[in-house]
Amino acid sequence: MRELIERVAKAAEAEMIKQDPAHDWAHIERVRKMALRIADAESERRRWTINRPLVELAALTHDVGDRKAHVSEEAGKRVLEDLLLACGVPDVLRSAVFHIASNVSFRGADLEDTDLSFEGKIVQDADRLDAIGAIAIARTFSWGGSKGRIIHDPKEPLFMADNADDYYTKGGRTGINHFHEKLLLLKDRLHTETARTIAEVRHQRMLDYLEWFDEEWKGVS
């Protein structure tokens, strides 16, 4: 199993080189590490047996087929499926990994999350924790810069997508808007106690940052 996981990791790394700096291999490594941390903590807390290989494989591939990196959702899913097949992931495990990796991403403020296995919820929590806190702030402006989006425009009304297409095509108009359309919403959409505990501190860091940002933007501090 270890050999299979490292084979998938190598293939995923080659795919992530093609993506923007906010969704690069370093992001995958952080999500992988956090997902395993949550899995171990929840396994001990709940006295459950958690499928660690499934968690790790889904964490490694969760952004390979993501909609924002491909011309369509279907195209992204084909890339993900091809990678899992090429790496020789067994059928049952491949299906489970594919379902998690295809449904883990945030798609809009008013959209409910797809129902996932507990392993899927762990991976989703790990991915969302990387979008909460200090690194999330850096990723927000890195992503915006790669898309030519401005940092802030106080005259621009907040945009909150109510469907996935609008979220991917019209969202993130400014860096600051992205906090409101996604980042600040994630704390209340986590599944595990482990993730919720970590998120409390990280969420406050973003609130502090936005307060400081506003003060400096207005020239009052």
N, C-alpha and C positions, 0 to 999 in steps of 0.2 A: 504493500500500500504506500509506503514511503517513497518508493521509486516512482509510482504513478503520480503522486502528489507533486513531486519535484519536476516531473515531465510536464504536467499541466502548468506549474509555476513558470517554467521556462517559456512555454508557448504563450502564456498570458502576458509575460513581460515583453515579448516581441510585439504583441498587439498594442500594449499600452504605450509603447514608444511613439505610436502614431497619434496619440491623443494630446490634449492641451495640458499645461502644467498643473492645473487644479485636479486633473483626473489621470495622473501619471502613475508609474510603478510605485513611487513612494506612497501614494494614497492607498494603493492595493496592499502594500506591506503593512501599513498602519491598520487597515481594516482587518487584515488577516490576524495580526497580533491581538487586536482588541476582541475579535470574535472568539478566539481561543481562550482569552482571559475570561470573557463572559461565560463561555461554555463551561469552563472549569468551576467558576464560582457558582453558577446556577446548578450544576450537577451536584456539588457539595451541599448547597443550600436546600435543594428539593429532594435530594437522594434519588435522582433520576439518572438513567444511563442515556447520555447524549451522544449522538453519532458524530464524533469529532472529525473523521475524514470528510463527511458530508459538509460540515461547517467550514472546514478549511478549503475544500475545493470550491464551494460556492463563494466564499470570500475572495478567492483568487480570481474568479471569473465574473464577478458580479457587474463589472463595467465593460467587459469585452464586447457585449452586444448592445450596450446602452443606446437608446434612441438618439441622444444628442451627438453621438459620434458617428452616426450613419445616416444615409439619405432617407431611410424609413425604419420603422420598428421591425418590419419583416426582414429587411436586409441585415439588421443587427442580429436578429435571432439566427439567421443562416450562418453568420460568422461564428457565433457562439457554438452552434450545433456542430459545425465543421471542426472547430478546435477540439471539442470533447471527443468526437469520433476519431480524429487524427491521433489523439493521445491515448486511445484505447481504453477509455473509461467504460466499464461494464454497463450493460443496458439499464438495469434497474437504478444503479447509482447515477448514471448519466441523466436519466429522466428526472431524478430528484434534484440534481445540481442545476439542470436546465430550468426547472420550474422556479427555483429560488432566484437564480441569477436573472431570470427574465422578469421578475416581479418585485424586486427588492427596492427599486428606485422610487423616489418621491416624484409625483406627477402633477401636483397641484393642490392648493389649499383645501378645496372642497371635494376632492376625490378620496374615497375610502381606499384603504390599503387592501390589496389582494390577500385572501386568507392563505397563510403560510404555515408549514410545520413549525415546531418549536425551534428546530435548527435554522429554519428560514428566518424566524423572528430574531434569533441571535445575530445572524448576519446583517439583517436590516438595522438592528440596533447599533451594531458596530459601524456600519456605513453612516448612519445618522449622527453618531457621536463625532465623526470626523467632519461633520458640518455644523458642529456646535463648539464654540470656544475660540481660542487664540488662533489655531491653525485654520479654522473655518473663516476667520476674518481675512487672513492672507489668501486663502483659496478664492474667496469671493472677488477680490480685486484682481487677482491673477486671471481668473476666468473672464471677468468683465473686460480687462485689458486685451485679452486675446480676441475678443469679439468687437473691440473698438467702442465699448460702452463707457459713458462718462461716470465719474464717481458719484455725483449727486446733482440734483436739480430740484430745489425746493418748490418750484412752480409746477413740477410734474406730479400729478396725482398718483397715489399709490395704486399699483396694478396687482390684482389678485386673480389669478386664472381659475376658472371653474371647470376647465377641461384640459386634458393632457396636451392636445394640439396647441392651444393658446399658451400653455405653460412653456412648451418647448420653443415656440415661434415668436411669442410676444413678451414673455417674461424677462426678468432681469434687465429692465430698461436702464436702470442705474445700479451702481453697486449697493447703495443704501436701500433701494427698493427690494433687493434680493433678501435682505435680512427679514423684511416684513412678509414677503410672499413665501418664504421657506424657513430660514434658519431659526427664527424665533418661535416657529410653530412646532418644531421637532421634539422639544422636551416633553410635550404632552402626548406624543405619538410613539413613545417607546414602550416596549413590551416587558422587559425584564427589570427586576428590582436592582440588579447590578448596574445596568445602563442608566436607570433613572437617578441613582445616587451619583454617578459620575457626571451626569448632565446638569445637576443642580449648580455645581461650581462653574462649569463651562458656560452655561446659559447666563449666569451673572456677569461673567467676563464680557460677554457681548453687550449686555445692557449698559455696563460701565463704559465700554468703548463708544457706544452710540451717544451716550450723554456727553462724553468728552468731545466727540466729533461735532455734535451740535453746538457746543460752547465755542469751539475753535472756529467753526464755520461762521458763526455770528460775531466773532471777534470779541467775545466777552471773557475769555480766559486765555 
